[in-house]
């Protein structure tokens, strides 16, 4: 009497499937428990390593900020002096007529003091008007210290000798004429003592002006730093994507779990000849990947930055299958305990190419690091939580050995990771475009542990980011 397989091959049986006994399913359950324990250890270890790296980076960056603040501090550069010193520049070589010395010194000192006081007030008002900080600026008149008075007394004796010589050889005073012919002549009479007093007072005034300007510059810089705006970025990625067995996590295939790694064949309605099909040897071909998005920088330091954004990603890959059969088919998957009613399925083979398509909305959180304070290079590490907007993907049913369209194998909320390196190219208006390779890997995207042997998709892209 022919067995079930022979009857199925002869067309006497419409359906036939291999049903493992209880011992096989016990072995499968034990293997799943081991893999689940291994996965827990892996994820906890990865989380601990990530926490240590982030804590070390945070401590390093905190120390770098303090060092940077100590070295970046610079002396404020004074602006162009508003005092027109040419209007009070005096010539010591000009003589004066014979006059009373005490009267001359008193008049020169009074006129010089009035002139300096008016210039001090006008300069302070001008600085306050330019920076709009009038309530914060106090116009203090410069005072002559004891050292300055000693210098004046020292030069007074020299002035007596100069005045005696000038009395014998008196020179006419210099007259400065205005352009208006009807204006009266303006005579500027001076002597060496008034010149010395003016220079001393002007020197004190310069120091006072520099201190006022420094205070103004610090206040303006503080207000400017408080008004920092969020920095945006726009990014685009183009590359290739593929599905591969997930060797990184070390997860076994379903056949390894069922048959202990042996090459036992799996027969089904699409494999009449009994050809063994291994899920790890499915003929996938790389497709293309595309991403477009924008975001903001939450933290923007000199050597590291942290950003968050919103990206749309499309990924595709090709799978080589056999002929397509348009018929209603009840497919039962014992691994996830589901029964799917499909209107078409694909047999294993090499005659047809099916394109998987995935549409995702990603919300990446990216850490950028610029090693050695480099302004041209930076590395980035991202976690990409995502929502699966839609998928057009085949599911391989190992029990029936057929392919059919099913999205039940994928989670609605996905998690990917990304790693890359970028080089800065300056463009107009102080912006930069960062160009470099970007690698993306799916972490946890399948519902069942036995389906996690595939990492959903992997992609290699060229990234273009305008910042």
WOJO-V179777 format. One record per pair of residues at least 12 apart in sequence whose C-alpha atoms are under 6 Angstrom apart, sorted by the first residue. I is the first residue (numbers start at 0). J is the second residue. D is the distance in whole Angstrom. If there is no record, write none. Layout:
BEGIN
i = <I	I>
j = <J	J>
d = <D	D>
END
This chain:
BEGIN
i = <16	27	27	75	91	94	94	96	97	107	174	230	230	231	231	232	232	232	232	233	233	233	234	234	234	234	235	235	235	235	236	236	236	236	236	237	237	237	237	238	238	238	238	239	239	239	239	239	240	240	240	240	240	240	241	241	241	241	242	244	244	245	245	245	250	267	267	269	269	282	282	283	283	284	284	285	286	286	287	288	288	289	289	290	290	291	291	292	292	293	293	294	294	295	302	302	302	303	303	303	304	304	305	305	306	306	307	307	308	308	309	309	310	310	311	311	312	313	313	314	314	315	315	316	316	317	317	317	318	318	319	319	319	320	320	320	320	321	321	321	321	321	321	321	322	322	323	323	324	324	325	326	326	327	327	328	328	344	344	345	345	346	355	355	356	356	357	358	358	359	359	359	360	360	361	361	361	362	362	363	363	364	364	365	365	366	366	367	375	375	376	376	377	377	378	378	379	379	380	380	381	381	382	383	383	383	384	384	385	385	386	386	386	387	392	408	408	409	409	409	410	410	410	413	414	414	415	415	415	416	416	417	417	418	418	419	419	420	420	421	421	421	422	430	431	431	432	432	433	433	434	434	435	435	436	436	437	437	437	438	438	439	439	440	441	441	441>
j = <267	256	257	213	191	165	170	169	166	193	186	295	296	294	295	293	294	465	466	293	464	465	291	292	463	464	290	291	462	463	289	290	460	461	462	288	289	460	461	287	288	459	460	286	287	288	458	459	285	286	287	288	457	458	285	316	456	457	456	452	453	452	453	454	452	399	400	346	401	318	319	317	318	316	317	316	315	316	315	313	314	312	313	311	312	310	311	309	310	308	309	307	308	307	368	369	372	367	368	369	366	367	365	366	364	365	363	364	362	363	361	362	360	361	359	360	359	357	358	356	357	355	356	354	355	353	354	355	352	353	349	351	352	347	348	349	351	345	346	347	348	349	350	351	345	346	344	345	343	344	343	342	343	341	342	340	341	402	403	401	402	401	391	392	390	391	390	388	389	386	387	388	385	386	383	384	385	383	384	382	383	381	382	380	381	379	380	379	422	423	421	422	420	421	419	420	418	419	417	418	416	417	416	414	415	416	413	414	412	413	411	412	413	411	404	445	446	444	445	446	444	445	446	444	442	443	440	441	442	439	440	438	439	437	438	436	437	435	436	433	434	435	434	466	465	466	464	465	463	464	462	463	461	462	460	461	459	460	461	458	459	457	458	457	454	455	456>
d = <6	5	6	6	5	6	5	5	5	6	5	6	6	6	4	6	5	6	5	4	6	5	6	5	6	4	5	5	6	5	6	5	6	6	4	6	5	5	6	6	5	6	4	6	4	5	6	6	5	5	5	6	5	4	5	5	6	5	5	6	5	5	5	5	5	5	5	5	6	6	5	6	4	6	5	5	5	4	6	6	4	6	5	6	4	6	5	6	4	6	6	6	4	6	6	5	5	5	4	6	6	5	6	5	6	5	6	5	6	6	6	5	6	5	6	5	5	6	5	6	5	5	4	6	5	5	4	6	6	5	6	6	5	5	5	5	5	6	5	5	4	5	5	5	6	6	6	4	6	5	4	5	5	6	4	6	5	6	5	6	5	5	6	5	6	5	5	5	5	6	5	5	5	5	6	6	4	6	6	6	4	6	6	6	4	5	5	4	6	5	6	5	6	6	6	4	6	5	6	5	6	5	5	6	5	6	6	5	6	5	6	5	6	5	6	6	6	6	5	6	5	6	6	5	6	6	6	4	5	6	5	6	4	6	5	6	4	6	6	6	5	4	5	6	6	6	5	4	6	5	6	5	6	5	6	5	6	5	6	6	5	6	5	5	5	6	6>
END
